[in-house]
Amino acid sequence: MAEVVAVPLWLFLLLAALAVWTVLERLLVPSVRWAFRRRANRLLEAVNTRLNIRIQPFKLTKREILIDRLLFDPHVMAAAEAVAMESAMPRDLVMKRVETYAREIVPAFNAYVYFRVGYAIARGAARLLYRVRLGFSDEAALAALPENATVVFLMNHRSNMDYVLVSYLAAEKTALSYAVGEWARVWPLQTLFRAMGAYFIRRDSKDPLYRKVLERYVFMATSAGVTQALYPEGGLSRDGNLRPPRLGILDYMLRSFDPEGPRDIVFIPVGINYDRTLEDRTLLRDLEPGRERGSVLGTLSSTFSFVYKSLVLMARQRWHRFGYACVNFGTPFSLRAYIRETGTDFRALARDARFAAVDRLARRLMGAIAAVVPVLPVSLVSTVLAEDPSRAFSELELKAEVQKRIEVLRAAGAKVYVPRRDRDYAIGFGLKTLVLRHLAIEDGGLFRASAPDLPVLRYYANGIAHLFPGA
């Protein structure tokens, strides 16, 4: 019994590694998982007591369960059967495709990641780059929202910072679920976005099977009351103007909506504007005729160059935040009330008639978004300079022209954000920002537009152009 058993070193190390793995898997990992789950549940209980719009159970359901529900949805199974028959493909292979799509789309919401990690990142990034302001919010109407309504925030799309900014400002009201494009499907962004409740979509996919899986997920989430955030424009504005609405996701929400059902859909228009959009020149270059789409390497190179220059300016104490970033929350819009008002039942319409009806509603919603886009200092000064780019203004003349635009906009009901409630300061701030960026040129106390950068000035002027009477 006291004999020594000799084993090779590699075998000993392998057995030791297996023993450590067993201890971790059976004892430590379950304990750590239980501790994290307990902390997440405590956080969720605390958060739900203060949120205006509570987190629905659907969002907390395990991801694998949601994927299974999507796989065995009758509509998805019927679509898979049809594809299998049309393409003479084995049904198992078609269902594998469906599973791939489902795993790609379905999020894995984690309340701890959303309200601790995501919120901290969003708050830090937004406040580092901008002077963040909540300009207008119809608090009385938001407080009166029905408890069982599905709330959908509809926003104009100015920058990829929109996700960060609105998530930060809306965190006191609810947890948002975004539809995120393929740009975010890179590690580690994909894992972070999925944990924050975002679902991934292929915006230009023509695959009918994929569209059916996406449609049924959107239906499941909407009918379960998940609070969502959508960009009806479908993509970033290239020239600063609002884009026509795209109907895909909105149509998925509406086509099976029962106006007599237990749950209403309430749309909240959200207007976003910046004194500086980080991507402004890149977006404008996309409009150049014949320009090929930039490579991922080129995009990363531009990004790192921008970050490097900013860090150098910080080190020299010459870096300034990029002006004001402002968000307005408009008056909620009830889908049930709209259906009663117009007599439209989306379920009863044929495809073409339904798309026409969805388009009418989408344009009305875009009008509500347009009405709450904030008017910021840079947009105002850019409007004056871009209207007459050859004219040189004294500072007093420029301020007088901007004052006139403010009066016109306020008379038209626009939401003009005046920092410190001081118009003189606001106009001076907008002018100083443009001069620092060399979009406006000062010469002998006179200010005029920089001719080479006139498209950039017009980009910022376009952001509020729709708010002027007659636009």
N, C-alpha and C positions, 0 to 999 in steps of 0.2 A: 504493500500500500504506500510505501515511502519512496517508490521508484520515481525517478525524474523522467518526464516525457518531453522529448525535444521536438520542437516544431520549427519550420522555417520562419524567418522573420516576417516575410510577406504575409504568411498565413496568420501569424499572431496579430499583425497590424490590421488585417481584414476583420478578424474576429473582434478585436477591440473596437473598430469602427462600427461594426454591426451592433455591439453591445451599447455603445453610446447612442446610436440612432434609435435603438429600442427604448432606452430610457427617455430620450427626447420625445419620441412619438407617443409613448404610453403615459408619461407622467408630466413632463414640462410643457409640451405644446398644448394639451387640453387645458392645463391650468392657466397658461398665458391667454389662450383664446377665451376662456371663461372670464378672465379678468377684464379683457378688452370689451367683451360683449356686455358685461355688467356696467362698465363705464359708459359705453355707448347708449345703453338703455336709460341710464340715469340722465345723461345729457338730453336724450330724446324727450323724456318726461318733462324736464325743465324747459326745453325749447318750445314744446307744444303748448305750454301754459301761457307763453307770451306772444306767440305768433298770431297774426290776424287770420292767416289761412293755414290750418293745421296740415301736417303731413299725413297723407292717406295710407292705409294699410298696404295697398298695392305696391307702393314705393318701397316698403320694408320687406316685401316678400322675397324669399331667396331667389337668386337669379336662375338657378336650375329649374325651379318650379315654373317661373315665367316662360322659360324656353320651352318646357314641355307643354305648357298651355298653348303656346304659339304653334308648336309642331302639330298638335292634335286639334287645332281649331278647325271646325268643319269647312269653312271657306278656304283655308290654306290647303287642306287635304283634297278638296275638290279641284283646286287649281293644279296641285301636284299630279293628280290623276289625269287631268286633261293634258298636261305637258307630257306625261309618260306615254299616253296613247298617240299624241300627235308626232312625237319624235321617236317612237318605237324604242324607248329607253326603259330599262328595268325600273320599276317603281322605287326599289331600295336606293338606287343611285339618285333619283330625283329627290327623294326625302333627305339624302345626304346634303344635296344642294340647299334644301330648305333649312336644314340644321345649321349649315354654314352661315346662311343669311341671318337666321335667328340669333346665333351667337355674336354675330357682328353688330346687330342692332341693339339687343337688350342690354340695358345698363346694369350696374351692380352698386346701387346707392348705398352709401355708408354715411350715416348721420354724423359720426365723429369726424370723418375726413371732411365733410361738407362744412360743418359749423366751427371746426377748430383749424384744420389745415388749410382748406380752401378759402375760408373767410379771411384768415390771417394773410395768406398770399395776396388775395384780391385787395384787401384793405391796404396792405403795405405797398403794392405796386401802384394802385390808383393814387394814393396820397403822395407817393414819391414823385410821380410824373406830373400830376395835375393838382390844381386847387379844386377839389371836388365839391360840388354843390348840388343839393336837392332844391330845384327852383320852385316847382309847383306840384302839389299833390292834393287831389280831391279826397281828403281824409274822411269826411262824413260819408261819402258814397262808398269808399273802400270799407269802412267799418260796418256798413249796412249790407254787405254782401251776404247772400244766403250761405249757411254753413255747408250745405251739401252741393254747392255749385262747383263745376269745373272751371277754374280760372285760367285764362290764357293771356299772357302779356304779349302784346304785339308791338314791335319796335322798328324804327328806321335803322338802317345798317350803315354806319359811318366808318367804323374801324373795328379791327379785331379786339380792341380794348373794350368794345361794347359788352362782351361777355363778362369781363372782369368788373367793369364799372357797375353794371346793373345788378350782378350777383351781390356785390358789396352793399349797394344801397337798398336792395330788396330783402337782405338777410333778416331785417327786423320784422318783415311781414310774412315771408314764406321761403321755402326751398324750391328753386326753379329747376325744371328739367328742360334742357336745350336740345334742339336738333342740331348736331354738329356735322360739318362736312368732312370730306376725306383728308383735308389738310391736317386735322388733329389726330389722325391714326398713325402716330409715330410714338415710339417709346421715349420718355415716360409719360408724355402728355396723354396718350390713350388711356393708360391705367388711371391717371388722376381724373380725367373727364368722366370716365365710366363710373368711378367711385362717387363722383359728385352728381350722378343721376342723368348725365347726358346720354342720348342715344345717337348712334352714328348712321348717317344716310349717304347714299351715292346719289348726288343731286341729278345727274344726267343719265341715270341708268334706264335703258329701254327694255330690260328683261321683265316681262309681265309677271313671272313668278316672284322675282324680287319685289316688285311693286306691290304684289298681293300680300307678301309677308310684312312689308313695311306698313301697308294700310291697316292690316289687322292688329299690329302692335299699337299703332296710333289710336285705333278704335278702342282697344283694351284699356290703354292708359287714360284716354279721355272719359270713357264710360265709368272708370273707377275713381275719377275725380282728381287725377294727378295734375298739379299746377305746372303749366308749361310756358315756355318762352319761345316765340317765333319771330323770324324776320320775313314778313310777307314779300319783300323785294327779292328774296332768294339769294342775294349776294351783295357785296359792297358797292356803294355808289362810286362810279369812276370819275364823274365830273362834279360831284357835290349835289346834283339834283336828285330828288326822290325818283326811284325807278318804278315802273308799272308792277303791280303785284303778280307773283306767281301763285298758282292755285293748288299745287300738289297736296301739301300737308293739310291745308285748309279744307280741301275737298274731302280728304280722308276723315276729317272730324265731322263734316256735315252730312255726308251721304247716308249715314245710318242714324242720324239724330232724331229722337222721338220727342216732339214738343210737349207731349203729355206725359212723358216719363218722369222719373223721380229726380233727375238731375239736370239743371240748366247749364248751359255754357255761357260764361261771362267773359267778354274780351275787355282788356284794359289797355288803352292806347298809351304808348310810352314814346316820348320824344327825347332824342339824344343829340348833343352838339358839343363841339370842341373848339377851343381857340387854336389848337394845332392837332391835326390828324397825323399820327406817326407815319402813315403810308401815303401821304398826299401825292408826292412826286411819282411814286411807283404806280399808283392808281391812274394818274394822268398819262403816264407812259403807255399804259395799256390801250389808250385811245389812239395812239399814233398809227397811221395806216401802214400795213405791211410789217408791223413789228411782231416778231416771234415771241412766244411765251418764254419767259426766263426759266432757266434750269434751277433745280433745288440748290445746287452748289452756288449759283449766282445769288440766289435769295439769301442763303446763309452768309455768304461773303458780305453782302450789303448790310445785313443785320449786325454782324460782328464789327464791321467798320463803324456803323452808327454808335454801337455800344462803346467801342474804344474811344471815339471822339468825345462822347459824353463823359467817360471816366477821366479823360485828360482835362476836360473843362472843370470837372468836379475837383480834381487835384489842384488846379490853379485857382479854385474858388471863383470861377467865372461861369459856372453852370446855373441855369435858371430852369425852374419848372416850366412846362409847356402851356402856361396860361390856365384858363378855367375849363373844366369839364362839367357839364350841367345835364341833369336828367329831370324831366317832368312826367308825372303820372296823371293821365287824364281821367275823365269820368267813365265808369264801367258801362259796357254796352251789352245788353242781354240778347242772346240769340233767340230765346223763347219769345220775348217781346217783339223782336224784329219779324219773326215768322207770323205772329198774330197780326202785326201791322200790315204786312205785305201779302199775307195769304199764301206764302211759299212753303211747300213741304218737299224738302230735298229728296226724301225717300221715294216719292212718287214720280219723279222726273226721269225722262230718258237721258242718256249720257250727254248729248249736245245741249239739251235744255237745262240740265243740271249745271253744266259748266258755265253757261250764260248766267244762271242765277247766282252761282258762286262768285263769278266775276263781278256782278253788281254789288254783292255784299263786300267783296274784297276792296273794291274801289271806295266804298263808303267808309270802311275801316281805315283805309289809307288816308282818307280825308281827315279822319279823327286823329290819326298819328301826326299828319302834317300840321294840324292846328296847334299841337302842343310842343313842336320842336322849339327849343330855347333859342332866343336871339342873344348872341354873345358879343363882346366888344370887338373881336377881330372880324367877325362877320359884318358888323356895321361899318367899320372903317374900310374894309375891303370893298363893300358895296359902293361907297362914295368914290374911292380911287379907281375902281374898275369901270365905273360909268363914264368917266372922262379921263382916260389914262394920260393924255397929253397935257392936262392942266396941272399947274403947280399951285398948291394951296398953302397959305399961311396956316399956322396952327389954329388961329382963331376962326378962319374961314372953314377949315375942315371940321372943327367942333360944331360950328353953326349948321353945316350940312348934315352932320350925323344927328344932331338934335332934331332936325326936321324929320328925318327918317324914323326916329324913335316915336315922335308924336303920331306919325302916320300909322306905324305898326300898332301902337297901343290903341288907337282909335279903331283899328281893324280887329282887335281882340287878341293880338299876338302876345306871347309870354316873353317879355323883354327882361332879361336878368341884368340888373345894374349892380355891380359889386359895390359894397359899402353904402349902397343907396346914394351914391355920389356920381352923377352923370359925367362931371368934368374928369374925375378920376378914371371912370370906366373908359371914356374915349381916349384919354391920355395913355392908359394901359394898352389898349388895342393898337394905338399908333406905335408905341414903344416896341411892342412885340413884333410888329411888321418890320420896323427899322432894324431890329436886332437880327432878323432873318433875311435882311436885304431884299425883302419884297416891296418895301417902300424906301425911297431914296430921299435923304435930307440934303439940301444944297442951299446954303445961305439963309437958313430959317424957313425955306419953302419945302414942301413935301409933294412928291409925285410917285406914281406907280413905276416900278422897275419893269421896263418893256420886256426883257427876256422872261420875267417871271409873271407876266400878266395872266397866263392860264391858272397859276396857283392862286392868285388873288380872286379870279373868277370862280374858282372851286369853292372858296370860302363864302363868296357873295351868293353863289347858287344855293348854299345851305339854307338860306332864309328867303330866297327870291320868291318862293311860292306864297309867302305871307303878305306880300304887298297887294293892295286892292288892284283887281284887274289881271293879276298873274294867272 
